Amino acid sequence: MHTSIIELRRYRLKPGTRQALIDLFDREFIESQEACGMSVIGQFRDLDDANSFAWLRGFADMDGRAKALGAFYTGPVWAQHCDAANGTMVNSDNVLLLRPAHATTGFATPAQPRPAITDGIPATGFVEASICALAPGRASEFAAFFAEKLRPTLRDCGADILAELISETAPNSFPRLPVREGETVFVWLARFDCPSGYATFSDRLTSHPDWQNHLASELDQWLWRPREILRLAPTARSHLR
């Protein structure tokens, strides 16, 4: 499914409950959501916060989002498992509503099928999500800066850029689920084969002449607050892995 609307959802969890939520999510909430007309892009452990779970889902458009979410959250699977899921959470409304910065910068369809529940093969990939808070109305300008200057350097250092996303400014089409409205952000996601590959990338970037000489300072001038970096490990059934 082509996804022009993406949610980046981050849940604060009660201590010690993350694995229970992951097990429930991977078993019950993937195919059931996709049957309602959305795409479950990926789900992750936040490596820097043991009480955080992050995931991405996509929709064809805002109207499709409203219909798909309405179907799922009034349907039998959510009714059966909502208490167990909500019981793991402190809160679930840290949600960025996003869209591709350009027609070609959304998530590509994964080449491999999603692992089956019975596969039991742990994911080896590693994803970095960088969240850039910007001045209102400057997301498109920043997207051009990223494409011209940052993207080539990141790739040169070993990053596989998966998507470049900006804030979706349309009103929340499913108010039952709050999102962070009124913010201007640019989010890029990059994949690495393993944590050691990410460490190599980080070393290459910090020593790259363009990064040292001007890119790091140019990036910082765009930001309203320090760039938020999420280091994400895919769950066993994450399609993005």
C-alpha positions as CSV (number, residue, x, y, z in Angstrom):
1,M,0.0,0.0,0.0
2,H,1.3,3.5,-0.9
3,T,1.5,5.5,2.4
4,S,1.3,9.2,2.2
5,I,0.5,9.6,5.9
6,I,2.8,8.2,8.6
7,E,2.5,8.1,12.3
8,L,5.6,7.8,14.5
9,R,4.2,6.5,17.8
10,R,6.2,6.3,21.0
11,Y,4.8,4.8,24.2
12,R,6.0,5.3,27.7
13,L,5.6,2.0,29.4
14,K,5.4,0.7,33.0
15,P,8.7,-0.8,34.1
16,G,9.2,-4.3,33.0
17,T,6.3,-4.5,30.6
18,R,7.9,-3.8,27.2
19,Q,8.4,-7.5,26.2
20,A,4.8,-8.3,27.1
21,L,3.6,-5.5,24.9
22,I,5.9,-6.6,22.0
23,D,4.7,-10.2,22.3
24,L,1.1,-9.0,22.2
25,F,1.7,-6.5,19.4
26,D,3.6,-8.9,17.1
27,R,0.9,-11.6,17.7
28,E,-2.3,-9.7,17.6
29,F,-1.9,-6.2,16.2
30,I,-0.2,-6.5,12.8
31,E,-2.4,-8.4,10.4
32,S,-5.5,-7.2,12.3
33,Q,-4.6,-3.5,11.6
34,E,-3.6,-4.1,8.0
35,A,-6.9,-5.9,7.4
36,C,-8.5,-2.5,8.3
37,G,-6.6,-0.6,5.6
38,M,-3.4,0.6,7.2
39,S,0.2,-0.5,6.9
40,V,2.3,-1.5,10.0
41,I,5.7,-0.3,8.8
42,G,7.8,-1.3,11.8
43,Q,8.0,-1.7,15.6
44,F,11.0,-1.2,17.8
45,R,12.7,-1.3,21.2
46,D,14.2,2.0,22.1
47,L,17.8,1.1,23.0
48,D,18.2,4.1,25.2
49,D,15.0,3.7,27.2
50,A,14.0,0.3,28.5
51,N,10.5,1.6,29.1
52,S,9.8,2.9,25.6
53,F,8.2,1.2,22.6
54,A,8.2,2.9,19.2
55,W,6.4,2.0,16.0
56,L,5.4,3.4,12.6
57,R,2.2,2.9,10.7
58,G,1.0,4.3,7.4
59,F,-2.1,5.3,5.5
60,A,-3.1,6.1,2.0
61,D,-4.5,9.6,3.0
62,M,-6.1,11.3,5.9
63,D,-9.6,10.2,5.0
64,G,-8.3,6.6,4.8
65,R,-6.6,7.0,8.1
66,A,-9.9,8.0,9.8
67,K,-11.7,5.0,8.3
68,A,-9.0,2.5,9.0
69,L,-8.5,3.6,12.6
70,G,-12.3,3.7,13.2
71,A,-12.6,0.1,11.9
72,F,-9.7,-1.2,14.0
73,Y,-10.5,0.5,17.3
74,T,-14.2,-0.5,17.2
75,G,-13.4,-4.0,16.0
76,P,-13.1,-7.3,17.8
77,V,-9.3,-7.6,18.1
78,W,-8.9,-4.3,19.9
79,A,-11.9,-5.0,22.1
80,Q,-10.3,-8.3,23.1
81,H,-6.8,-7.1,23.8
82,C,-7.1,-3.4,24.6
83,D,-7.0,-3.9,28.4
84,A,-3.8,-5.9,28.2
85,A,-2.1,-3.4,25.9
86,N,-3.2,-0.3,27.8
87,G,-2.1,-2.0,31.0
88,T,1.5,-1.8,30.0
89,M,1.4,1.9,29.2
90,V,2.0,5.1,31.2
91,N,0.9,7.1,28.2
92,S,0.5,6.7,24.4
93,D,0.0,10.2,23.0
94,N,3.6,11.1,22.0
95,V,2.7,10.8,18.3
96,L,4.0,12.7,15.3
97,L,1.7,12.8,12.2
98,L,4.0,13.0,9.2
99,R,4.1,12.8,5.4
100,P,7.0,12.3,2.9
101,A,9.0,15.5,2.3
102,H,8.9,14.7,-1.4
103,A,7.1,12.1,-3.5
104,T,10.2,9.9,-3.6
105,T,11.2,10.1,0.1
106,G,8.6,7.9,1.8
107,F,9.1,4.3,2.8
108,A,9.7,1.8,0.0
109,T,7.9,-1.5,0.0
110,P,10.2,-4.0,1.8
111,A,11.8,-6.5,-0.5
112,Q,11.3,-9.4,1.9
113,P,8.0,-10.6,3.4
114,R,7.3,-9.9,7.1
115,P,8.5,-12.8,9.3
116,A,5.8,-15.1,10.4
117,I,4.8,-15.5,14.1
118,T,6.4,-18.9,14.1
119,D,9.7,-17.9,12.6
120,G,11.3,-16.8,15.8
121,I,14.3,-15.3,14.0
122,P,15.6,-12.1,15.8
123,A,16.1,-9.0,13.6
124,T,19.7,-8.0,13.1
125,G,19.1,-4.6,11.6
126,F,19.3,-1.3,13.4
127,V,17.4,2.0,12.7
128,E,18.2,5.5,13.7
129,A,15.4,8.1,13.7
130,S,16.5,11.7,13.8
131,I,13.8,14.3,14.8
132,C,14.5,17.9,13.9
133,A,12.3,20.6,15.5
134,L,12.1,23.6,13.1
135,A,10.6,27.0,13.0
136,P,7.0,27.1,11.7
137,G,6.7,26.9,8.0
138,R,10.3,25.9,7.3
139,A,10.0,22.2,6.8
140,S,10.1,22.4,3.0
141,E,13.2,24.6,3.2
142,F,14.9,22.2,5.5
143,A,14.0,19.3,3.3
144,A,15.9,21.0,0.4
145,F,18.9,21.6,2.7
146,F,18.8,18.0,3.8
147,A,18.6,16.7,0.2
148,E,21.4,19.0,-1.1
149,K,23.9,18.8,1.8
150,L,23.1,16.3,4.5
151,R,21.9,13.3,2.6
152,P,25.0,12.9,0.5
153,T,27.3,13.1,3.5
154,L,25.2,10.6,5.6
155,R,25.2,8.1,2.7
156,D,28.9,8.6,2.2
157,C,29.4,7.6,5.8
158,G,27.4,4.5,5.4
159,A,23.7,5.4,6.2
160,D,20.9,3.7,4.2
161,I,18.3,6.5,4.2
162,L,14.9,4.9,4.5
163,A,12.6,7.9,4.6
164,E,12.5,11.7,4.9
165,L,9.3,13.0,6.5
166,I,7.8,16.3,7.5
167,S,4.9,17.3,9.6
168,E,1.4,16.7,8.2
169,T,-0.5,20.0,8.9
170,A,-4.0,18.8,8.3
171,P,-6.2,18.4,11.4
172,N,-6.1,15.1,13.2
173,S,-8.7,13.0,11.3
174,F,-9.2,10.6,14.2
175,P,-9.4,12.8,17.4
176,R,-9.9,9.8,19.6
177,L,-6.1,9.3,19.3
178,P,-4.3,12.5,20.1
179,V,-1.2,13.6,18.1
180,R,1.3,16.4,18.6
181,E,-0.3,19.2,16.6
182,G,1.1,22.6,15.9
183,E,4.7,21.4,15.6
184,T,7.0,21.6,12.6
185,V,9.5,18.7,12.4
186,F,11.6,16.9,9.8
187,V,12.3,13.3,10.5
188,W,14.8,11.1,8.7
189,L,15.2,7.4,9.3
190,A,18.4,5.4,8.4
191,R,19.1,1.7,8.5
192,F,22.3,-0.1,9.4
193,D,23.1,-3.8,9.3
194,C,23.9,-4.0,13.0
195,P,24.8,-1.9,16.0
196,S,28.5,-2.1,15.1
197,G,27.7,-0.8,11.6
198,Y,26.0,2.2,13.2
199,A,29.0,2.8,15.5
200,T,31.2,2.8,12.4
201,F,28.9,5.3,10.7
202,S,28.9,7.6,13.7
203,D,32.7,7.6,13.8
204,R,32.9,8.3,10.1
205,L,30.4,11.1,10.3
206,T,32.1,12.9,13.2
207,S,35.4,12.8,11.4
208,H,34.0,13.7,8.0
209,P,35.6,17.0,6.8
210,D,32.3,18.5,5.6
211,W,30.6,17.6,9.0
212,Q,33.5,19.1,10.9
213,N,33.9,22.2,8.8
214,H,30.3,23.4,8.3
215,L,27.5,20.8,8.2
216,A,27.2,20.2,11.9
217,S,27.0,24.0,12.6
218,E,24.6,24.6,9.6
219,L,22.3,21.8,10.9
220,D,22.3,23.3,14.4
221,Q,21.3,26.7,13.1
222,W,18.1,25.2,11.7
223,L,17.0,23.6,15.0
224,W,14.8,25.0,17.7
225,R,16.1,22.5,20.2
226,P,18.8,19.8,20.0
227,R,18.2,17.0,17.5
228,E,16.5,14.0,19.1
229,I,18.1,10.7,18.0
230,L,16.3,7.4,18.6
231,R,18.3,4.2,18.4
232,L,15.8,1.6,17.5
233,A,16.1,-2.2,17.4
234,P,13.4,-3.9,15.3
235,T,11.2,-6.6,17.0
236,A,11.2,-10.1,15.5
237,R,8.2,-9.3,13.2
238,S,9.0,-5.8,12.3
239,H,8.7,-5.4,8.5
240,L,11.3,-2.6,8.7
241,R,14.4,-4.4,9.9
